[in-house]
Amino acid sequence: MLYIGSHVGYNKNSGLLGSVEEALSYDANTFMFYTGAPQNTIRFSIDKNLKEKGLSLMKEHGMILDKVIVHAPYIINLANPDPEKHQFAISFLKQEVKRCEELGINKMVLHPGSHVGSGIDAGIESIIDGLNEVMKDNHSVCILLETMAGKGSEVGSNFNEIKKIIDGVGNKELIGVCLDTCHLHDAGYDISEFDKLLDEFDEIIGLSYVKCVHINDSKNICGAKKDRHENLGKGYIGLDNLLKVIYNKRLDGISMILETPYINDLPPYKEEIKLIRDNAR
């Protein structure tokens, strides 16, 4: 079963209902959203009425809540060596987990973080420490570490780094991975050999940890470590290679989420979802 959707908005006035309506307008059967602005700490309370209306609309259209993804805000950096900033990241991530629990959503994508000069090993230890602290109060939300492009001091641009983090997490039931095609490509992984890539991932980490895939083309050559998303078929990965990811039988049933750029200030998701379905493999 193909579960395909995109990033959608979520705001105070329309809540979860607005997110579902936007996803349906793209002919999507799943979606991803931030529970508030990704670049700041401003948050509004979850409107239970809008939540229930959203859940009802999802049920009406056959959407499955288990396939919906929340993305943690960018400002959470568990790898930061500064004690105050590290503690802020833990505290804010705990709040985001609680918001997911309120909404009934059980998967949240998280950028592992940037070590900002402390070194990759120190960054990984900080991330492990932060995740274990967050999971003391987390009973149902699986945190999905996103594979990163490797720009700056990012942690998690290769499978061994992701594995080290997972190995250090006490509760393995609450940790997973989100593969991002643009990030993998920019980090140096060959998407055109995707089955070999999955073999490597399975050997190092285990395919059972993959809970979400971000589908993005890339503006950069393989290994550029830049992280600049491109629309499907317009970048260096190419539509054919992305379709091989989307329709890979080993990823069947996993949520596929588009994060491609707007075109002329308009979301391309309805057209890109149609393109994907029209080229079913």
Phi and psi in degrees as a GROMACS rama.xvg file:
@    title "Ramachandran Plot"
@    xaxis  label "Phi"
@    yaxis  label "Psi"
@TYPE xy
-90.9544  120.662  LEU-2
-108.986  104.534  TYR-3
-124.88  134.208  ILE-4
-159.023  -159.353  GLY-5
-150.429  176.915  SER-6
-69.4335  135.393  HIS-7
-130.029  166.624  VAL-8
-79.718  164.264  GLY-9
-152.217  115.75  TYR-10
-135.068  171.519  ASN-11
-60.7947  -38.2585  LYS-12
-77.681  -29.4449  ASN-13
-117.545  -16.5714  SER-14
52.6655  -145.494  GLY-15
-63.8726  -33.6599  LEU-16
-57.409  -45.2864  LEU-17
-63.0674  -37.4232  GLY-18
-64.0687  -43.9578  SER-19
-64.4953  -43.8821  VAL-20
-61.0527  -41.4231  GLU-21
-65.1644  -43.9693  GLU-22
-59.4106  -43.1899  ALA-23
-64.3246  -32.4644  LEU-24
-66.0585  -19.8255  SER-25
-95.5934  2.55528  TYR-26
63.0505  31.669  ASP-27
-86.383  156.722  ALA-28
-118.082  12.243  ASN-29
-158.014  179.255  THR-30
-167.945  169.624  PHE-31
-135.024  147.24  MET-32
-154.302  162.268  PHE-33
-93.0464  144.148  TYR-34
-81.8692  0.949831  THR-35
-175.145  178.312  GLY-36
-56.2256  131.353  ALA-37
-70.6837  -15.3756  PRO-38
-106.291  3.76281  GLN-39
-146.701  178.243  ASN-40
-99.7212  4.9475  THR-41
-68.4065  123.025  ILE-42
-136.955  145.439  ARG-43
-113.487  155.811  PHE-44
-66.4387  152.475  SER-45
-70.958  123.546  ILE-46
-81.5032  109.287  ASP-47
-65.3218  -33.8201  LYS-48
-65.6525  -44.757  ASN-49
-68.1258  -33.2364  LEU-50
-62.1662  -49.2877  LYS-51
-64.6224  -38.0246  GLU-52
-65.2192  -38.9178  LYS-53
-64.4864  -44.4318  GLY-54
-63.8091  -38.4396  LEU-55
-65.1258  -41.7579  SER-56
-66.5342  -37.8937  LEU-57
-60.1698  -47.5692  MET-58
-60.9964  -40.5775  LYS-59
-59.6399  -33.8549  GLU-60
-103.816  10.6438  HIS-61
75.602  17.1749  GLY-62
-76.5872  145.658  MET-63
-110.014  122.056  ILE-64
-59.3197  -33.3938  LEU-65
-61.9965  -20.318  ASP-66
-92.5063  -7.36032  LYS-67
-81.8998  141.384  VAL-68
-120.851  138.241  ILE-69
-103.367  142.455  VAL-70
-106.853  128.337  HIS-71
-68.0378  150.125  ALA-72
-65.3389  150.747  PRO-73
-62.8311  -27.826  TYR-74
-73.9836  -6.49795  ILE-75
-79.7483  117.438  ILE-76
-131.069  90.0498  ASN-77
-67.2247  -17.7865  LEU-78
-84.4633  -6.59174  ALA-79
-63.64  127.026  ASN-80
-76.4501  -16.6048  PRO-81
-67.9863  119.987  ASP-82
-55.7071  -40.8594  PRO-83
-66.5699  -44.2351  GLU-84
-70.8135  -34.2747  LYS-85
-64.3568  -43.4374  HIS-86
-66.7723  -37.0698  GLN-87
-59.86  -44.5692  PHE-88
-60.1913  -42.7713  ALA-89
-62.9196  -47.6453  ILE-90
-62.3572  -44.1672  SER-91
-69.7574  -36.8455  PHE-92
-65.7902  -37.7952  LEU-93
-59.4369  -41.2138  LYS-94
-63.4192  -41.7668  GLN-95
-65.5926  -37.9179  GLU-96
-61.8899  -43.6576  VAL-97
-62.9316  -37.2049  LYS-98
-66.0724  -39.1014  ARG-99
-61.1765  -44.3275  CYS-100
-62.1252  -39.1655  GLU-101
-61.3508  -36.9624  GLU-102
-83.0771  -11.5063  LEU-103
81.2479  17.1743  GLY-104
-97.4288  134.121  ILE-105
-114.187  14.5479  ASN-106
-137.286  129.018  LYS-107
-134.015  123.405  MET-108
-81.1017  137.753  VAL-109
-134.999  130.221  LEU-110
-70.2184  125.731  HIS-111
-53.3171  -40.5222  PRO-112
130.552  176.043  GLY-113
-123.984  133.458  SER-114
-79.2207  -6.60473  HIS-115
42.3636  43.4001  VAL-116
101.83  -8.0889  GLY-117
-80.1076  -13.753  SER-118
103.04  152.52  GLY-119
-63.7632  -40.3115  ILE-120
-66.7939  -42.2878  ASP-121
-64.9452  -38.766  ALA-122
-62.435  -43.5106  GLY-123
-62.9634  -42.3971  ILE-124
-63.7429  -37.661  GLU-125
-65.6208  -40.2767  SER-126
-64.0431  -45.2736  ILE-127
-59.4598  -46.4611  ILE-128
-58.1652  -45.4269  ASP-129
-65.3586  -44.9024  GLY-130
-63.5736  -42.5333  LEU-131
-64.3646  -35.3996  ASN-132
-67.8851  -43.8735  GLU-133
-62.4958  -38.7067  VAL-134
-73.87  -10.3319  MET-135
-63.0581  -32.1121  LYS-136
-107.42  5.38129  ASP-137
-105.349  122.76  ASN-138
-114.194  -10.7319  HIS-139
-148.274  -10.7844  SER-140
-98.6215  115.878  VAL-141
-79.9546  123.205  CYS-142
-91.0803  119.562  ILE-143
-100.858  112.756  LEU-144
-72.674  122.494  LEU-145
-84.0529  134.727  GLU-146
-69.1113  133.16  THR-147
-108.375  164.35  MET-148
-80.3606  -21.7574  ALA-149
95.0551  16.4124  GLY-150
-77.1476  147.338  LYS-151
57.8166  -129.776  GLY-152
-108.295  29.3758  SER-153
-58.9151  140.499  GLU-154
-101.302  141.589  VAL-155
100.817  24.3981  GLY-156
-91.8264  -1.44619  SER-157
-139.537  159.056  ASN-158
-64.5629  -31.2502  PHE-159
-66.5959  -36.1452  ASN-160
-67.5145  -42.4951  GLU-161
-61.6001  -42.1908  ILE-162
-60.489  -43.8793  LYS-163
-60.1771  -38.6203  LYS-164
-65.6632  -48.8403  ILE-165
-59.8521  -41.9942  ILE-166
-58.8956  -32.5231  ASP-167
-85.0092  -11.1148  GLY-168
-82.7338  129.979  VAL-169
-69.3696  -45.0455  GLY-170
-97.0999  93.7877  ASN-171
-68.2852  -18.4373  LYS-172
-70.1423  -19.9609  GLU-173
-109.466  21.3919  LEU-174
-132.664  141.897  ILE-175
-154.265  -166.782  GLY-176
-135.579  141.606  VAL-177
-113.169  115.486  CYS-178
-80.6044  132.763  LEU-179
-117.192  118.788  ASP-180
-63.6424  -41.5414  THR-181
-63.1977  -45.3036  CYS-182
-63.9129  -43.6824  HIS-183
-59.4884  -47.2378  LEU-184
-60.2545  -48.3383  HIS-185
-68.1103  -25.6321  ASP-186
-78.4757  -13.8725  ALA-187
114.995  2.82904  GLY-188
-83.9123  141.32  TYR-189
-90.5255  103.383  ASP-190
-67.2767  -25.4599  ILE-191
-67.2186  -18.0831  SER-192
-112.51  53.385  GLU-193
-65.0282  -35.7613  PHE-194
-65.372  -36.4547  ASP-195
-66.0436  -38.2409  LYS-196
-61.5499  -44.4859  LEU-197
-65.4938  -35.6149  LEU-198
-59.8813  -45.1444  ASP-199
-63.9655  -44.5628  GLU-200
-60.3787  -43.6418  PHE-201
-63.4784  -39.4851  ASP-202
-67.7754  -39.8852  GLU-203
-84.2815  -45.4466  ILE-204
-114.22  -48.3089  ILE-205
114.228  122.718  GLY-206
-62.3622  -22.1712  LEU-207
-63.2687  -18.1138  SER-208
-80.4283  -15.167  TYR-209
-75.9281  118.061  VAL-210
-119.991  -7.46861  LYS-211
-161.985  150.53  CYS-212
-132.688  128.277  VAL-213
-91.108  122.914  HIS-214
-100.637  107.827  ILE-215
-144.014  139.084  ASN-216
-80.7183  174.94  ASP-217
-129.356  140.174  SER-218
-78.2339  -5.28116  LYS-219
-119.98  159.852  ASN-220
-70.5844  159.057  ILE-221
-58.796  130.125  CYS-222
88.4458  6.74647  GLY-223
-70.7319  -21.0733  ALA-224
55.6646  42.7753  LYS-225
-109.436  -35.2048  LYS-226
63.5541  67.1309  ASP-227
-128.688  108.172  ARG-228
-71.4187  150.027  HIS-229
-133.467  159.16  GLU-230
-69.2276  156.393  ASN-231
-57.7789  126.177  LEU-232
80.5996  0.262264  GLY-233
-103.841  -2.11531  LYS-234
-120.621  -162.288  GLY-235
-80.6897  -12.7804  TYR-236
-82.3459  -48.2662  ILE-237
92.1316  150.077  GLY-238
-62.7203  -43.6698  LEU-239
-59.4043  -43.8731  ASP-240
-66.8081  -37.1731  ASN-241
-68.2242  -37.1946  LEU-242
-63.6577  -34.5148  LEU-243
-65.806  -29.1117  LYS-244
-73.8131  -51.5007  VAL-245
-59.0673  -41.2044  ILE-246
-101.618  17.3376  TYR-247
-68.7393  124.604  ASN-248
-61.8021  -23.7984  LYS-249
-74.9977  -13.5575  ARG-250
-112.234  15.3473  LEU-251
-59.3088  131.928  ASP-252
88.7344  -4.47907  GLY-253
-89.2324  138.464  ILE-254
-63.3648  126.656  SER-255
-106.985  120.758  MET-256
-121.076  124.546  ILE-257
-82.8678  133.623  LEU-258
-127.646  32.4065  GLU-259
-73.4351  156.847  THR-260
-69.0185  152.84  PRO-261
-64.1788  151.472  TYR-262
-116.907  119.682  ILE-263
52.9236  43.4124  ASN-264
66.2256  16.8537  ASP-265
-122.084  143.044  LEU-266
-68.2623  136.065  PRO-267
-93.9741  8.60255  PRO-268
-67.5449  -38.1372  TYR-269
-61.068  -44.6156  LYS-270
-67.8447  -39.6544  GLU-271
-71.6298  -36.0401  GLU-272
-65.5454  -40.1822  ILE-273
-62.8947  -42.7865  LYS-274
-58.0401  -43.7323  LEU-275
-63.7687  -47.6186  ILE-276
-68.0209  -34.802  ARG-277
-68.5077  -18.1105  ASP-278
-114.267  35.6284  ASN-279
-57.312  138.849  ALA-280
